Amino acid sequence: MAGELTELRHALHTDPEIGLELPRTQEKVLAALDGLPLEISTGKRTTSVTAVLRGTAMAPGGPGEPPVVLLRGDMDALPVQEAADVPYASRTAGAMHACGHDLHTVMLVGAARLLSRHRDRLYGDVVLMFQPGEEGWDGAGVMLDEGVLEAAGRPVHAAYALHVFSGLVPRGRFVSRSGTIMSASDALHVTVRGAGGHGSTPHLAADPVPAVSAMVTGLQTMVTREFDVFDPVVLTVGSLHAGTRRNVIPETAAFEATVRTFSEASRARVMEAAPRVLRGIAAAHGVEAEVEYAAEYPLTTTDADETAHVARTVGEVFGEDRYRPLEHPLGGSEDFSRVLGAVPGAFVGLGAVPAGVDPARAPFNHSPYARFDDAVLPDGAALYAELALRRLGELPRMAPSHHR
């Protein structure tokens, strides 16, 4: 299927869509699934595609409800202007598949075709979750609200997602880890209100700019002084705005920050500590601070047994050298965390660095120069399919729902 998968990936890459509404992407996915023995439904609040494949094998254990495995592939692109020199570059200004979601979508299509051919070996059902809106739109949360975990008519028992990397990880290598694999992500929005005036008479105003400056450095001091270095907090102020002219003291100043944490304990502490520090600095400067701390995405946490299942499957299918455990969690965040918060499962990385490129020097995901190698598409599709096939063979059949 390598040629067909590559052709579909290029079609998706040239025509990227952003957010929860991906009508052209949805159309391509539905066309690629056409003719397969799937029960397909689409989202109401988003252009998601949920496909259920019913296995036809009878488990050795006899009667009972067969288990369910979910496979997720995200479909949305980023608001990035592509600069990578590839013949299938984005034709949409300001949009690019810079995170490799086009590969994820195609790998899941490939898995759907593989599993459909071998449904007589499936001791249960597979839910294929084609998800829009991963890049900051909480598409997984929307799909959970719309019932993706109950799409098979029974709860999902295990869930897996693949994610390609354009750098850091050598091409063809699979990586994961048990426990926390990606950080929680929260947002901090701060508006400081003072009293405007003229730059020549600051004593007649209440200048919010020095207060905001102290807040930015105060937050970094908070991170290093109040939190364990072995349970890190990463706080980055990415947006800061104040004033219109150099000789005018503005009435307000504002900034926004992203906060990444790697444990529930640190996440809870920073939610309390950051507003306290900010309001204290505001009081010291004689200004007022409006602080909004918004919880966004939880920790992405993998199940130890499911991660071991991934490592074992990769080793048996591709060779022991193709899997490596990650030493540390990744600093990014994922809305697949919502699925893993409800279902045991694993999040798996796959190196997709182009041939001949040093992974340590390759532009990483979200870069306008990011490039992903089509050669990994068959391996990703095969791993998706093998994880589902093998897990369904290992999971016990459930008692009928009316007996539960």
C-alpha positions, 0 to 999 in steps of 0.5 A, spaced: 500 500 500 506 504 500 504 508 493 497 509 495 498 511 502 504 516 499 499 519 494 494 520 499 499 523 504 501 528 498 494 530 497 492 532 504 499 536 505 497 540 499 491 542 501 491 543 509 485 545 513 486 548 520 481 547 526 475 543 527 472 544 520 476 540 515 471 539 510 476 537 504 480 533 509 474 529 511 472 528 504 478 525 502 478 520 508 471 518 507 473 517 500 479 513 502 475 508 507 469 507 501 468 500 500 471 497 507 466 494 512 466 499 516 460 503 520 462 510 519 459 516 523 461 524 522 461 529 528 456 534 529 460 540 532 466 538 528 468 534 521 470 528 525 470 521 522 469 515 527 469 508 523 468 502 527 470 495 524 467 489 527 471 483 528 468 476 526 473 471 530 470 467 536 474 468 542 477 461 545 473 464 552 466 463 549 460 467 549 461 474 552 461 481 549 468 482 545 473 488 547 474 494 543 480 498 541 481 505 539 486 508 534 487 515 534 489 519 528 489 527 528 487 531 521 488 538 522 494 543 520 497 549 523 497 556 521 504 556 518 507 558 512 510 552 509 518 554 507 520 546 506 522 545 499 518 539 497 514 538 490 507 537 494 508 543 498 501 546 501 497 550 496 494 554 502 497 561 504 498 561 511 497 553 513 501 547 513 501 540 515 508 542 520 506 537 525 505 531 521 498 530 522 497 528 514 501 522 516 497 520 522 491 520 518 494 516 512 497 511 517 490 510 520 487 509 513 492 504 512 491 500 518 483 500 516 485 497 510 489 492 513 484 490 519 479 490 514 482 484 510 484 480 516 477 482 520 476 474 521 482 474 526 479 480 530 477 478 537 473 484 538 472 491 535 476 497 533 474 504 533 478 508 528 478 516 531 479 521 525 480 527 529 480 534 527 482 540 532 488 537 535 492 544 535 489 548 540 482 546 539 481 540 543 478 536 538 479 530 542 474 533 548 469 534 542 469 527 540 469 524 547 463 529 548 460 526 542 461 519 544 467 516 540 468 512 546 462 508 546 462 508 538 462 500 538 456 500 543 461 498 549 466 502 552 473 502 549 478 498 553 485 500 550 487 506 546 493 508 542 495 514 538 502 515 533 505 521 532 511 522 527 517 527 529 521 531 523 527 531 528 530 528 534 528 521 533 532 517 528 528 515 522 523 509 523 525 508 530 519 508 535 519 511 542 514 511 548 515 511 556 510 509 561 507 514 566 507 521 564 510 522 556 507 529 555 506 535 559 500 538 562 498 545 558 495 551 561 494 558 560 495 565 564 492 571 561 494 578 565 491 585 564 495 590 569 491 597 570 494 603 572 493 610 570 496 613 564 500 619 563 506 623 560 513 620 560 516 626 563 511 626 569 511 618 571 510 620 579 503 623 576 501 616 573 501 609 575 505 606 570 503 598 569 509 597 564 514 596 570 509 592 574 509 587 568 516 587 567 517 585 574 511 580 573 515 577 568 521 576 571 517 574 578 514 568 575 521 566 573 523 566 580 517 563 582 519 557 578 526 556 580 525 558 587 518 554 589 518 548 585 523 542 585 528 542 579 526 534 579 519 536 578 519 542 573 515 547 571 516 551 564 513 558 564 514 562 557 511 569 556 509 569 549 505 575 548 506 582 551 503 588 549 503 595 552 503 603 550 502 606 543 508 611 543 514 612 547 513 618 551 506 616 553 505 612 560 499 607 558 493 605 562 494 598 561 499 593 559 497 585 558 501 579 557 500 571 556 504 565 558 503 558 557 505 553 563 507 546 562 507 542 568 509 534 569 505 532 575 498 533 578 502 536 584 506 541 581 500 543 576 496 544 582 501 548 586 502 553 580 495 554 579 495 557 586 502 560 586 502 564 579 496 569 581 499 570 588 505 572 586 502 577 580 497 580 585 503 581 590 507 585 585 501 589 582 500 591 590 507 593 590 507 597 584 500 601 586 496 598 580 491 592 579 492 585 576 486 581 573 489 574 573 486 569 569 489 562 570 485 557 565 486 549 565 487 547 558 490 540 557 491 535 562 498 530 563 498 525 557 499 519 561 501 512 558 499 505 562 505 501 564 502 495 561 500 498 554 507 501 553 510 494 554 505 492 549 507 497 544 515 495 546 513 488 545 509 489 538 515 493 535 520 488 537 517 482 534 514 486 528 520 490 526 526 488 530 528 490 537 533 496 535 526 499 532 524 501 539 527 505 545 524 508 551 524 515 552 528 517 558 524 524 559 517 526 558 516 531 552 515 538 553 509 539 548 502 537 550 496 533 547 489 532 547 489 525 546 491 526 554 483 526 555 482 519 551 488 516 556 485 519 562 479 515 561 482 509 557 488 505 559 493 506 553 499 509 550 502 514 546 507 512 541 512 517 537 515 515 530 521 518 527 520 521 520 526 525 519 528 525 511 534 520 509 540 523 510 538 528 515 541 528 522 535 528 527 539 533 531 539 538 526 533 537 522 527 542 523 522 540 528 515 539 528 511 546 527 517 549 523 515 552 516 521 548 514 519 541 517 519 535 513 517 528 514 519 522 510 513 518 506 517 512 507 515 511 514 507 511 512 507 503 511 510 502 518 506 506 522 500 503 518 502 496 520 504 498 527 497 501 528 494 494 526 498 490 530 497 493 536 489 493 535 490 485 533 494 483 538 491 487 544 484 484 542 487 477 542 490 478 549 484 482 552 479 478 556 472 478 553 467 482 557 460 479 561 454 481 557 452 488 559 445 486 562 449 482 567 454 488 569 
